[in-house]
Amino acid sequence: MQETRIRVLKRLAEGPVSGPALADRLDISRAAVWKHVEALREAGFEIPSGDDGYELGSVPEFGPAVAFGLEAPFDVVYHDSIDSTNRRARELAAEGRSNVAVVADEQTGGRGRLDRTWASPSGGVWLSTLVRPGVPAAHAPLYTLAAAVATTRAVRETGVEAGIKWPNDVLVDGRKLAGILTEMEGEADRVAWLVAGVGVNVDIDPAGLPTEDATSLRAEGVDVDRRLLTQRLLEGFHALHESHETILPAWREYADTLGRRVRVETGNRTIEGEATGIEFPGALRVDTGGTVETVAAGDCEHLRPA
Ligand code: BT5
């Protein structure tokens, strides 16, 4: 959302204000005030005008309103419907942008890892953050973990006990509530840009999702304000990305995988054993009985105890 528009909203949130006073405060013309107020009304904000001037009635549950009240330095680019927020974020990266959060209500071409499909009907939180962290490419997995931690925290605030399955799934009672897809470009010694895409099934009927192992916040019985959930998630991600050393300890706290028997498929190998730990920048330690293996990437399945 445009910066002046956010300032208009912030002023309205403090209480009623007349058009001329608003124009003075923001150093814009009265015509410009009127244009901003009209644009905000079109975006779903209720802004009645009475004797005391304009007032902020209600704020939309989602949409461009995600930018309003967001305590993290992301420009919000909102789409009602788009093929993929990750694809859009990569496009913005190519244009030189940074610190952007692309947010959509629906994706028509949502993607998972390894070109899998990610079902993204209307009612979810589908978002991608574009950052330029200036770290070596080898550190990139840390951002996947950070996104998983931020998602888990935001979900737990709604009262749902979510946990993380290594490396990138957020689960509730073994069912997948959210997934993360991180993409990046850069040289070995420096990431040029990194896009962390997060998909959370919020107000969605899980019967419409492609697997029985999926759940949604609606199915878990909570009615969630998607704007607030998105804001908490973005704020959490930003805070973790600012202080790297907090990511792994937080991940361990929310991990559902540690201490379990797991099977990890790496593409050319299958490793089975007990997940005993996670190492910088995100590798899983698996005790196979004879040796301890460190797995950098793969698909992980939680197994029943032996
Ligand atoms: C992921 O892949 O879990 C990464 C998902 C990332 C989605 C976000 S949404 C915003 C951004 N824009 C994008 O285009 N993508 C990102 P993976 O671990 O490969 O899991 C994919 C598998 O999860 C699929 O093969 C299905 O089995 C299952 N799946 C698909 N859609 C699902 C959904 N909505 N909820 C739960 N499981 C789903």
Residues whose N, C-alpha, C, O or C-beta is under 5 A from the ligand:
A	BS01	BT5	S84 T85 N86 G109 G110 R111 G112 R113 R116 T117 W118 A119 W126 L127 K176 G179 I180 L181 G197 V198 G199 L209 T211 A214
